Amino acid sequence: MPELLPRARASQESVFARMSRLAAQYGAVNLGQGFPADSPPAFLLDAARRAVGTLDQYSPPSGLPALRDAIGTDLGVDGADVIVTCGATEALNVLALSLYGPGDEVLMLEPVFDVYIPQTLLAGAIPVTVPMQLSGAGGWSLNLEALKAAVTPCTRALLLNSPYNPTGTVFSREELTEIVALARAHDLWIISDEVYDELYFGEKPVSIRDMAPERTFTVGSAGKRLEATGWRVGWIACPPASTGNGEAGRGVAANIAGVRQQGSFCSPTPLQAAVALALPLARAEGFYQDLRAEYSARRGLLAGGLRDLGAAVFMPQGTYFLTAIHPEWRAESLVERGVAVIPGEAFYWQHPAPEGLLRVAFCKSRDEIARALQRLSAVNQVAL
Ligand SMILES: Cc1ncc(COP(=O)(O)O)c(C=O)c1O
């Protein structure tokens, strides 16, 4: 019999899929996996209904021109520098395959969003993680000195996520300025995963692309922005063609699209058309403001409830997740008691996770959050 390669045999069911499976098995409220309880906005669904039956064939591997332009307008970049992908997951994978290979080191922070490590390894490169600091009073903070110390002659790229899943951190202009200086000093690519760019609770996050357009790839997700995570429409905004980085005068985006076409070839065409119409409407109709107001309320409900039950809560500045530690709670037993959350260890690869760290999603309905809090209160009663 032929054998599977070790990398195929080593790949495990993701913790998100496992917790969702266990949630279904135990009838638990699922505050684990990050998909919203709410439906996508009507203006997006209506546009998709009109597109299915009209735009049903392949589209160009770099994306429908109308969508590339809509993303470009939304982000303030040229649509010609944008590539549409099957979600941010494919965007990150295409960048891994295009930017680094055997022997290259890729710097990232820990806790780390789960796909960064396997995608780097599948590209043949070496993930190097720098732990975020966590203190009871101050919450999460970036250790810039440790980041600088982790750079070696083999470092090729810095992979950042702001707003940051799972910590909820939004990096400040000062922090990003230091990161840009580091990237320029060592001639590194910057991959900036900004899928939660519209989900913030304080000041609008700064995009590192504006500070270092010549070396930054920005990754985005219509699924996250428009509450349609199953649609698989994401994007990469590449360094502008004018930086002269691409081969044969084609621009970086054309080169990256060349790699992308060997995978999924294109994203679902009618859904791209719908997102193209929806992106300007989302701005015009104040959709993101409404989303932030609603998630801010749910964040308050969840954080307040968890604190009342004795948890230390690290309040997120963005994303729809919060992190918390409770001396008695562990994800594996909570799911059996009716509440699914993600264990902190799922986000650690090289360093130990803080004891008892949990990631809890608040993109769920207010009812689900209230029900989860009631069940956690019952868990505490039994523990007493
Ligand atoms: C930080 C981060 N990046 C990328 C993704 C993947 O996004 P998509 O669903 O568009 O593939 C997620 C999804 O949870 C995420 O949290």
Ligand as a Chemical Component Dictionary entry (heavy atoms), coordinates in Angstrom:
data_LIG
# 
_chem_comp.id                   LIG 
_chem_comp.type                 NON-POLYMER 
_chem_comp.pdbx_formal_charge   0 
_chem_comp.three_letter_code    LIG 
# 
loop_
_chem_comp_atom.comp_id 
_chem_comp_atom.atom_id 
_chem_comp_atom.alt_atom_id 
_chem_comp_atom.type_symbol 
_chem_comp_atom.charge 
_chem_comp_atom.model_Cartn_x 
_chem_comp_atom.model_Cartn_y 
_chem_comp_atom.model_Cartn_z 
_chem_comp_atom.pdbx_ordinal 
LIG C1 C1 C 0 -7.299  36.083 12.830 1  
LIG C2 C2 C 0 -8.036  35.325 11.785 2  
LIG N1 N1 N 0 -7.520  35.276 10.547 3  
LIG C3 C3 C 0 -8.140  34.592 9.561  4  
LIG C4 C4 C 0 -9.331  33.936 9.798  5  
LIG C5 C5 C 0 -9.974  33.164 8.666  6  
LIG O1 O1 O 0 -10.964 33.937 8.052  7  
LIG P1 P1 P 0 -11.840 33.341 6.850  8  
LIG O2 O2 O 0 -13.066 32.752 7.463  9  
LIG O3 O3 O 0 -12.150 34.529 5.980  10 
LIG O4 O4 O 0 -11.021 32.327 6.151  11 
LIG C6 C6 C 0 -9.899  33.955 11.070 12 
LIG C7 C7 C 0 -11.144 33.200 11.348 13 
LIG O5 O5 O 0 -11.534 32.985 12.483 14 
LIG C8 C8 C 0 -9.236  34.676 12.095 15 
LIG O6 O6 O 0 -9.737  34.734 13.330 16 
# 
loop_
_chem_comp_bond.comp_id 
_chem_comp_bond.atom_id_1 
_chem_comp_bond.atom_id_2 
_chem_comp_bond.value_order 
_chem_comp_bond.pdbx_ordinal 
LIG C1 C2 SING 1  
LIG C2 N1 SING 2  
LIG C2 C8 DOUB 3  
LIG N1 C3 DOUB 4  
LIG C3 C4 SING 5  
LIG C4 C5 SING 6  
LIG C4 C6 DOUB 7  
LIG C5 O1 SING 8  
LIG O1 P1 SING 9  
LIG P1 O2 DOUB 10 
LIG P1 O3 SING 11 
LIG P1 O4 SING 12 
LIG C6 C7 SING 13 
LIG C6 C8 SING 14 
LIG C7 O5 DOUB 15 
LIG C8 O6 SING 16 
# 
